[in-house]
Amino acid sequence: MRICLAAIAAACILMPSAAAAQQPYAPPRTADGRPDIGRVWTNRDVDAVFDPPEDQLPFRDRATAMAWREKYGTYMKGGPMPEFTQGVDTLPNRDRCLMAANAAAPPMTSQGYNDAYQIVQTPSVIMISVEMMRETRIIPVVADAAAAKAAHGPAVLQRWTGDSVGWWEGDTFVVETVNLRLQQGQQSPYPTSPNAVWTERFTRKARDALACHEGNYGMEHILSGARRVERDAAGKAVPPAKTTPSRQ
């Protein structure tokens, strides 16, 4: 499974001339001669290309993956989904503030807001820090694909964003990710097993013109609401709501 991500310009305040636009793009370089991809990007700056196409991704158990998507869609629309609201441990990852779908885990996709990505680039490590839930991927840089396979950790060490190792192929930074945590792979918009191997390619194609949470109040409200629905259905009296002093 291969994901190609090419950074493109989101907007231009001063549009380049037609002649300049026809010139091959030459990305700025770091001190070690690599294309400079270190800056703050947003998902509007990214052109994502899936190979194979998104509707042909090789889910081994497509029925289970699609069933979970349907349940989550019902839950997000406010419909009853008791299996999600039994307790803290049964809530989806997003409501537990563990992971925001695929904000940081491959393939990195837009969440609709909090879409800033800060890339910090050094010769030996590239770090991608995601605004959504302050998720971070730290990617060691090795010589090539063979060295990357040797650099991955043991499969037993599953991570929420996977075990990522990268290398340069010309002006493209290639990232291979394995050992994605099972709970993340199951609840991803692109469900995968822990055995999945993701390949991302980051290429700077053009010049640009120039929230996490503070206390997870949502979890408390989701679960208290579910308990009230259960009490109402059983005909039991509802205890008075507790008041919480507002924070100044």
C-alpha positions as CSV (number, residue, x, y, z in Angstrom):
1,M,0.0,0.0,0.0
2,R,1.6,3.3,-1.1
3,I,0.5,6.8,-0.2
4,C,2.1,9.7,-2.1
5,L,1.9,13.1,-0.5
6,A,3.2,16.1,-2.5
7,A,3.3,19.5,-0.9
8,I,1.7,22.2,-3.1
9,A,1.0,25.9,-2.8
10,A,-2.2,26.7,-1.0
11,A,-2.5,30.3,-2.1
12,C,-0.5,33.2,-3.6
13,I,-0.8,36.8,-2.6
14,L,1.6,37.8,-5.4
15,M,1.0,35.6,-8.4
16,P,4.2,34.6,-10.3
17,S,4.4,35.6,-13.9
18,A,3.5,33.1,-16.7
19,A,7.2,32.9,-17.6
20,A,8.2,32.1,-14.1
21,A,5.5,29.6,-13.7
22,Q,6.9,27.6,-16.6
23,Q,10.3,27.3,-15.0
24,P,11.0,23.9,-13.3
25,Y,10.5,24.3,-9.5
26,A,13.7,24.3,-7.5
27,P,13.0,23.7,-3.8
28,P,15.1,25.6,-1.2
29,R,17.9,23.5,0.3
30,T,19.1,22.8,3.8
31,A,22.8,23.0,4.7
32,D,23.2,19.3,3.9
33,G,21.7,19.8,0.4
34,R,18.3,18.2,1.0
35,P,15.0,19.9,-0.1
36,D,13.8,22.1,2.8
37,I,10.5,20.7,3.9
38,G,10.8,22.0,7.5
39,R,8.0,24.5,8.1
40,V,4.4,24.7,9.1
41,W,2.0,23.2,6.6
42,T,-1.7,22.6,6.5
43,N,-3.7,19.8,4.8
44,R,-4.7,22.5,2.2
45,D,-1.0,22.4,1.2
46,V,-1.1,18.7,0.5
47,D,-2.1,16.7,-2.6
48,A,-2.7,13.1,-1.6
49,V,-2.5,10.3,-4.2
50,F,-3.5,6.8,-3.2
51,D,-2.0,3.7,-4.9
52,P,-4.0,1.6,-5.2
53,P,-7.0,4.0,-5.5
54,E,-8.9,4.6,-2.2
55,D,-11.9,2.5,-3.2
56,Q,-9.6,-0.4,-4.0
57,L,-7.6,-0.5,-0.8
58,P,-7.0,-4.2,0.1
59,F,-8.9,-4.6,3.3
60,R,-8.7,-8.2,4.4
61,D,-12.0,-7.9,6.3
62,R,-13.8,-5.2,4.4
63,A,-17.2,-6.2,6.0
64,T,-15.9,-5.6,9.5
65,A,-14.2,-2.4,8.6
66,M,-17.3,-1.0,6.9
67,A,-19.6,-2.1,9.8
68,W,-17.4,-0.2,12.3
69,R,-17.6,2.9,10.0
70,E,-21.4,2.7,9.9
71,K,-21.6,2.4,13.7
72,Y,-19.3,5.3,14.2
73,G,-21.3,7.4,11.7
74,T,-24.5,6.7,13.6
75,Y,-22.8,7.6,16.9
76,M,-21.4,10.8,15.6
77,K,-24.9,11.9,14.4
78,G,-26.2,11.4,18.0
79,G,-27.8,8.0,17.4
80,P,-27.8,5.3,20.1
81,M,-24.7,3.1,20.1
82,P,-24.6,1.4,23.5
83,E,-21.5,-0.6,22.7
84,F,-19.5,2.7,22.5
85,T,-20.9,4.2,25.7
86,Q,-20.6,1.4,28.3
87,G,-17.6,3.2,29.9
88,V,-14.4,5.1,29.3
89,D,-12.6,2.1,27.7
90,T,-15.3,1.5,25.1
91,L,-15.4,5.0,23.8
92,P,-13.8,5.6,20.4
93,N,-10.1,6.7,20.4
94,R,-11.0,10.2,19.4
95,D,-13.4,10.8,22.3
96,R,-10.7,9.5,24.7
97,C,-8.2,12.0,23.2
98,L,-5.9,9.1,22.3
99,M,-5.8,9.6,18.6
100,A,-7.7,11.8,16.1
101,A,-8.4,9.3,13.4
102,N,-5.5,9.7,11.0
103,A,-4.3,13.2,11.9
104,A,-0.7,11.9,12.5
105,A,-0.9,8.2,11.8
106,P,-0.5,7.2,8.1
107,P,-2.2,8.1,5.9
108,M,-2.3,11.6,7.4
109,T,-5.7,13.1,6.5
110,S,-7.6,16.3,7.2
111,Q,-9.7,16.4,10.4
112,G,-11.7,19.5,9.2
113,Y,-10.0,21.8,11.7
114,N,-6.7,22.0,13.7
115,D,-5.0,21.0,10.4
116,A,-1.5,22.5,11.0
117,Y,1.5,20.2,10.6
118,Q,4.9,21.4,11.8
119,I,7.9,19.6,10.2
120,V,11.2,20.0,12.0
121,Q,14.0,18.7,9.7
122,T,17.6,17.6,10.7
123,P,20.0,15.3,8.8
124,S,19.3,12.4,11.1
125,V,15.7,12.9,12.3
126,I,12.6,14.4,10.9
127,M,9.8,15.3,13.3
128,I,6.1,15.9,12.3
129,S,4.1,17.6,15.0
130,V,0.3,17.7,14.4
131,E,-1.9,20.5,15.8
132,M,-4.8,18.0,16.4
133,M,-4.3,16.6,19.9
134,R,-0.6,17.5,19.8
135,E,0.3,14.2,18.1
136,T,3.9,13.7,17.0
137,R,5.8,11.4,14.8
138,I,9.6,11.2,15.2
139,I,11.1,9.6,12.1
140,P,14.8,8.5,12.0
141,V,16.5,9.1,8.7
142,V,18.6,6.2,7.3
143,A,20.5,5.6,4.0
144,D,17.9,3.7,2.0
145,A,15.0,1.2,2.0
146,A,17.1,-1.7,3.1
147,A,18.5,0.2,6.0
148,A,14.9,1.2,7.0
149,K,13.8,-2.4,7.2
150,A,16.7,-3.1,9.5
151,A,15.9,0.0,11.7
152,H,12.3,-0.9,12.6
153,G,11.7,-2.1,16.1
154,P,10.1,-5.4,17.1
155,A,6.5,-6.0,16.0
156,V,5.5,-6.4,19.7
157,L,6.1,-2.6,20.1
158,Q,3.0,-1.3,18.4
159,R,2.6,2.5,18.4
160,W,-0.4,4.8,17.9
161,T,1.3,6.4,14.9
162,G,3.3,3.3,14.0
163,D,7.0,2.7,13.7
164,S,8.2,5.1,11.0
165,V,11.7,5.2,9.4
166,G,12.5,7.4,6.4
167,W,15.2,7.9,3.7
168,W,15.7,10.3,0.8
169,E,15.3,9.2,-2.8
170,G,16.5,12.3,-4.7
171,D,14.3,15.2,-3.7
172,T,11.6,12.9,-2.2
173,F,11.5,11.9,1.5
174,V,10.1,8.4,1.7
175,V,8.6,7.1,5.0
176,E,7.9,3.4,5.7
177,T,5.6,2.7,8.7
178,V,4.9,-0.6,10.3
179,N,3.6,-1.9,13.7
180,L,0.6,0.4,13.8
181,R,-1.3,-0.1,17.1
182,L,-4.3,-2.5,16.6
183,Q,-6.8,0.0,18.2
184,Q,-5.7,2.7,15.8
185,G,-5.8,0.5,12.7
186,Q,-9.3,-0.8,13.5
187,Q,-10.7,2.7,14.0
188,S,-8.9,4.4,11.1
189,P,-10.7,5.8,8.0
190,Y,-8.5,3.3,6.2
191,P,-8.7,0.2,8.5
192,T,-5.7,-2.0,8.6
193,S,-4.2,-4.8,10.6
194,P,-1.0,-4.6,12.6
195,N,0.8,-6.3,9.7
196,A,0.1,-3.4,7.3
197,V,3.0,-1.6,5.7
198,W,2.5,2.1,4.8
199,T,4.7,4.0,2.4
200,E,4.5,7.8,2.2
201,R,6.4,10.1,-0.2
202,F,6.9,13.8,0.6
203,T,7.9,16.0,-2.3
204,R,8.0,19.7,-2.2
205,K,6.4,20.7,-5.6
206,A,5.9,24.5,-5.4
207,R,6.7,27.6,-3.3
208,D,4.0,28.8,-1.0
209,A,3.0,32.5,-0.8
210,L,3.3,33.5,1.5
211,A,-6.3,22.4,19.8
212,C,-5.8,19.8,21.5
213,H,-8.0,19.8,24.6
214,E,-7.8,21.4,28.0
215,G,-9.7,18.8,30.1
216,N,-11.7,16.2,28.3
217,Y,-15.2,17.5,29.2
218,G,-16.7,15.7,26.1
219,M,-16.1,12.3,27.6
220,E,-18.0,13.1,30.8
221,H,-20.9,14.5,28.9
222,I,-21.1,11.6,26.5
223,L,-21.2,9.0,29.2
224,S,-23.6,10.9,31.5
225,G,-25.9,11.4,28.6
226,A,-25.8,7.7,27.8
227,R,-26.6,6.8,31.4
228,R,-29.6,9.2,31.4
229,V,-31.0,7.6,28.3
230,E,-30.7,4.2,30.0
231,R,-32.4,5.5,33.2
232,D,-35.2,7.1,31.1
233,A,-35.8,3.9,29.3
234,A,-36.0,2.0,32.6
235,G,-38.4,4.6,34.1
236,K,-36.0,5.5,36.9
237,A,-35.7,9.0,38.4
238,V,-32.8,11.1,37.1
239,P,-30.5,12.5,39.9
240,P,-30.0,16.2,39.9
241,A,-27.1,17.4,37.7
242,K,-23.9,18.5,39.4
243,T,-22.8,22.0,38.8
244,T,-19.2,22.8,38.0
245,P,-17.7,26.2,38.7
246,S,-16.7,27.9,35.4
247,R,-13.1,28.5,34.8
248,Q,-12.1,32.2,34.5
